[in-house]
Amino acid sequence: MSPPFRLLAPRPRSIQRDIFDLVLADGRRISVLRVRDPRARRIKLSVDERGARLTLPARASLATAERFAREHREWLAGQLDRLERDMPAGLQRNETASLPLRGVEVPLRWAHGRFTRLVHQDGELLLSLPAQAGPAAISRALHDFYEAQARADVGRWLPGYLPGLPRAPRRIRFKSMSSQWGSLAPDGTVALDLSLVLARPAAFEYVLVHELCHLLHHDHSPAFWEAVEDRCPAWRAERDYFRAEGRRLKGTLRALLQSPGAA
């Protein structure tokens, strides 16, 4: 019998990613993202709007990990089917009747215009566009609208928190983030997930507070959480909100910003 250490993969120094094919019990062939993560403690199979993901610890063998995936093919097929049913619809030109914003659905009206532009006025959204506007132009207008709305929210909230901070953030960036909601770079730049503007405002504000408190404490120590609670006493409820709604919010934004269907 081979010594146990021969069955173990060498410990990587960083996260490693590759893709392998897996045939499900119903005959479907799917691509699975395999992630070898030194921080992982066990083999884990997960599914989200990006697809299937197999995470394995540093010393798990590839054969053991792929066998684990094959043994859970039925579960994986069910999760993929459920995700497809629950996946939000993308933007359909002249058909989509509302868009999510700040935790609610806002009526959307389509109109002809000289330029592609999305504005919020009189309790509804107005998307005006010329006849020749293509999917990319519509997607860009939607992205720019959401970013402008998110910046307006941060602009209202940020001044109230600055007096208790050692310095102001160097700048605020919005981008699509795969798992995080926010981050603070060493240079003081705060990055926020753009899908936060789809969430209820209290949850969005909590994420901003969370990242601002990292200007005081660079870890998640008790002192950090005390600073968060001083500024956002209901932070636990907002964290639970993201646990329940986070995947839907990120998936919705991703679906909307994909090239919209043409009428």
N, C-alpha and C positions, 0 to 999 in steps of 0.2 A: 504493500500500500504506500502510495506517495506521501511524504511528509506534508502536513497541513499547509505549511507556508508556501508550498509550490502551487497551491490552488488560489492563492491570494494575489490580487493585482497590486502593482507598486503604488504607493501612496502619492497622488498628484499634489503639486504645490498650489494649484489653482483650479478653479472650476473648468471642467472639460466638457464639451458638447459635441455630439454627432447624431446622426439619424439612421435608424434601421427600419426595415419593413416588417410588418406583422400581418399575418393572415388571420382574420377573425373567424369565429365558428360559422358564420353565415357566408363565408367566402370572400368578404370584402378585404381588400389589401389596403392597409393604411400606413402612413409614415409616423413613427414615434420618435420624439426628441429624447435622446438619452443624455442625461446630465450626471456626470461624476462630480460630486460635491464633497470636499473634505469635511464640511460641517454636518452632513447628513449622518444620522445614526442608524437608519434602516432603509431598506429598499421600499420605494413608494411609487405607486402609479396614480396619476391624476389626469383630469380632463378639464379643459376650459375652452373658451372661444378660439384659442390659438391651436388647439388640437390635443393629442395625447402626449404625456410627458412621463418618462421613467427616470426617477432620481435614485442614485445608488451611492452608498458610502465609499470612501477612498479604497477600502480593502476588499470590497465585494467583487467577485469575478463576473466577467461579462456573461458567461454561461449561466450562472445562477440568476442574474438579473433578467436575462431573456426568458429563462424558464418561468420565472415569476410572472412575467408579462403574459406568456402563453397560458398559464394556469388561470389567469383572470380575464381571458378573452371575452367570456360571456358578460361579465360585469362591464368591461370596456365598451362592448357593443351597445349595451343598454344606456350607458352614460352618453355616448355619442349621439344616440337616437334622441335622448331627452334634450340634449343641448341643441340639436337641430330644430326640435319643436319649439324650444323656448327662445331661440335666437331672434332678436328684434329685427324687424324689417328695415331695409335700407331706405334711403330717400328716393321716392318715385316722382319724377317730374310731372307736375300738374295733377298728381293724385294724392300725395301725402297731405293730410289735412291738419296736422299739428306737429309741433316739435317740443321735446322736453327742455325745460329751463327752470332751474332753481326748485326742483322737486315737483313741478306740475307740468301738465301738457298745455301748451299755448297754441291757440288756433293759428294756422298758417294759410295765407292767401297768396296765390300766384298771380303775377301781373307782367305785362309786357313793359319793357323799359329800354333806354339807350345803353345802360350799364347793368352788369350783374351785381346786385346789392341786396342784402338782407337787413331789414331794420325792424325795430320793435316800436310800435306806435298804436295808441288808442286800444290797448289791451290785446293786440294781435300782432303777429309777425307778417311782414310783407316782403316777399321775395320777388323782386323785379329783375327781368333778364331779357336780353334781345333774343330773337328767334335762333340766331346762330350760336348762342352760348352752349358750349359742350359740357359733358359731365365734370371735367376737371375744373372748369370755371365755377360751376355750382358748388362743388366740394370746397374750393378755396374760399368762396364767399361765406359758406357755412362755418368753416374753420375760423375765418377772421372775425365773424360775428361772435362766436362763442368766446374767443380770446378777448375781444373788446369787453364783453359782458363780465368775464372773469376779472379782468383788470379793474373794471369799475367797482366790483365788489371789494377787491383788495384795497383799492383806493379809499373806500369808505371806512374800512376796518383798521387799516394799518396805523393811522395817526394816533388812535387811542392806546396802542400798545407801545409806541416808541419811547415814552418817558421812562418806562421801567427796564429798558434794555441798555446794554453797554454801548451799542452802536446800531445804526440802521442797517438793514440788509443792503449789500452792494447793489443788487438788482433782483428783480423777480422775473423768472422765466416760466413759461407754460409749455408743456410738451405732453405727449402720450407716454405713459409709463406702464410697463407690463404688470407690475405687482405693487410697487410703492404708490403712495399718494403724495409724497413730498420728500425733499432732501435738502440738506444745507451743505454747500461746497466749502472747502477750506478758505476760499477768498470771500466768503460771506454771501454768495449768490444763493437765493432760495429758488428751487425748482418745484413746481406744483403740477399735478396731473390735470390736464385740461378737462377731463370728465367731471372734475369737482363742480363745475358750473351747472351740471345736470342734477347734482345732489341738493338736498335741502340746505338752505343757507347756514343753519347752525352747524351742520357737519363740515361744510366747506371752511367756515371760520375756525372750527376746532383744528383742522389740519394746518391752517396758517399759524395759529397759536403754537401748536406743537413744534413747528419748524423754527419759529421765532425764539422759543424757549431754548433751543439748541445754541443760540447765541450766548446764553447764560451758562448752560451745562452741555458739554459735548457728548454726554452719554445718556443712558436712561436710568440714572441713579434715583434714589428717593428724593434728592433735592430737585432733580429735574421734574419729577411728577408733582412735587409740591408747587413748583412754579407754574406748571400747566393748570393745576387745580385752582390756584389763586386767580387765574385769568379766565378759566373756563370750567366752572364747577360741575357742569354736566358732561364732561369729556367722556365718561364711561358709556353713557347712552349714545353718544355720537360714534364711539368706537364700535359699539354693538350694531349700529346702523350700517356701518361700512361692512361689517362681517356678514350681514344679511343681504345687503343691496350692492355691495361693491362690484361683484362680477357682472351684474346686470348693467350697472352704470358704465363700466369700461367697455362692455360688449356693445352697448347702445351707441356710444360715441364712435367706436370703430366701424360699426355698420353704417352709420350716417355719413361718415367721412369717406367711405369707399365711393368709387365712381357711381353716381346715381343713375338709375335706369332712365332711359329716354321714353317719352310718351309716344 
